[in-house]
Amino acid sequence: MSWDSVALAILGATSLATLLLSQIRDILIKAGEAIQAWRQLKGLAARGNECVTDSDAGPSAPPVINPGEEKGD
């Protein structure tokens, strides 16, 4: 085994480790986002038919009207 082979093996191992760590990081970030979205859905479901404010619906969403309310009131 020559020094060239050793150097290439070290380079390959470090590249593989970097790739694996970045993939694990991406998976953990997406898992955190999924958990946060799930908790938000559970919270919305627990609130039931309460009125959703504009801040909950987002900046570009139309206003939410509860059943039984008139649009002109």
N, C-alpha and C positions, 0 to 999 in steps of 0.2 A: 504494500500500500504506500503510495507516494504522498507527498505533501499536497499535491494538487487534489488528490482524491479526498484527503482529510478536509481541505478548505471547502471543497464543493459539498461535502457531507454536512459540515457545520452551517454553511450558507443555506442549504436545503432545509435543515432542521429548524433554523431560526425563522425562515420564511413560512414553514408549515405552522410553527407555533404562533406566529403573528396572525396568520390567516384564521386559525382556530379560535384565538382569543377575540378577534374582531367579530367572528360569527357568533360566538357565545354572547358578546356584548349586545349585538343586534337582537338576539333572541330575548335576552333579559329586558331590554328596553321595550320590545313589543309586548312581552308578557305583562310588564307594568302598566302599559297603556290599556291592555285588555282587562286587567283587574280593575283599573280605574273606571273604565266604561261600564263594566258589570256592576260595580257599586253604584254608579250614577243611575243605571237602569233600575236597580233594586230600590233606590231612594225614590225615583219617580213613580214606580209601581206602588210603593208604600203610601205615597201621598194621595193616590187615587184620583179623584175628580177635582182636586183643588185647582184653583186658577193658576195658570202658568204665566209668570211675568215676562216682559220683553227681554229682560236680562237672561232668563233661563232659556228662552227660545233662540237667542242669538241675535246679532245686530241686523241681519237682513231678512229675518223671518217676519211674516205678517202677524198682527196681533191675534192672540188666541181668545176665542169667545166661549165661555162655558155654556153648556146646554141650558136653554130656558132664558138666556139673556138676549135682549134685542140689540141689534147692531147700532141703532140710533140713540140708545140710552146713554 
